[in-house]
Amino acid sequence: MTTTEVPLPIPGSTEPRSGRARVEHRHGWQLVLHVAVLVVGVALLYVFLSPLGHLSNAVKIPVVLVSLVVTFRGVNGTARSIFGPRFDTGLWLCSIWLGLLVLAAAFADLLPLGNYQNATGSIDTAGYATPDLFSRHPLGTNDFGLDLLARSIHGARESLLTCTGAALVGLLIGCALGIPAAYYRGALDRVIGVFADVLLSIPALLMLFALITIVGTAKTVTQAVVKVGGALAIIAIPVMTRLARANSLPFIERDFVLVSHALGKKDRRIIVRDLLPNVLPSMMSFLLILVAQFIVAEGALAYLGLGLQPPAPSWGNMIAEGGLSTLSKYPFVPLVPGVFMLITVYSLNRVGQKLRVAWAGV
């Protein structure tokens, strides 16, 4: 019986690496192509926002939108060429945006921003200055000459503090009510269930209007966090209570809870040590989505004059500055805070959805 010998690859020979070399060569050209697309997109943005910034909005806005799409395609292709085809560029961009926004809002007083609130300090500043990324007012000014970039960043501070605080209060109270309701069941579960159902049966905006009417409008950021945040927290409590109860039920019959019962551990210890750590991940992922919803609700209240009052900035009252006449002549006045709100809400939803899939496994 004869055997066929398989030739072994010779060390240093390029023949076994030819296929891999072709793949690497192709990836190299793809990376160069994606970088070229990115450069073209950025160049178009620069040209139509600075040298050709005087063009009419009917010409400039479509070209800028196309430039943004081209820029994203370049960024996405470059990132996937470097980190692999499964790299989620949109998720990372959303995370970077949220991180930069939180840092900017936290250190807004230390940043070299323009005047955002004191109208008397901007007498020598032109009102309705058009956006120019390479000027003192990169996103323009409002009718009082206040810098829109500075107002948007300080408005982000108010929105994030108010809405995140309200969601956290709702999370704490919801877990404190929902987990014991699922654990003890019986009369406690029925009472908490009726309480949550009653609050959920009232339209959210109607309840917000009533609560703000009772506590009054906010003049400062601190008042907005307490008054508007408190009203939003009341909206969050029944939602978080129902969610905590639903997420606790599957774990109550698990082995580790039954073993804790058999070992004679106290109910409070079982709830805190066994149930709460398993319920929190899915609750935290929903927390970001709830914050996104609250940002929209807080913006609606401020737009209607029930939130933080001018001249203190919030995204809602900044959008309200752009009436119909202002919108037709100076669309950037309401558009700047609107874009900030849009990107932030989208980013929170995107990251929250990703965390829900990663932590809850659903």
Secondary structure, DSSP 8 states (H G I E B T S, - for coil): ----------TT-SSTTHHHHHHHHHHHHHHHHHHHHHHHHHHHHHHHHTTTTTS-HHHHHHHHHHHHHHHHHHHHHHHHHHH-TT--HHHHHHHHHHHHHHHHHHTGGGS-----S-GGGGTTS-TT----TTSSSTT-B-TT--BHHHHHHHHHHHHHHHHHHHHHHHHHHHHHHHHHHHHH-HHHHHHHHHHHHHHHHS-HHHHHHHHHHHH--BSSHHHHHHHHHHHHHHHHHHHHHHHHHHHHHHHHTSHHHHHHHHTT--HHHIIIIIIHHHHHHHHHHHHHHHHHHHHHHHHHHHHTTSSB-TTS--HHHHHHT--HHHHHH-THHHHHHHHHHHHHHHHHHHHHHHHIIIII--
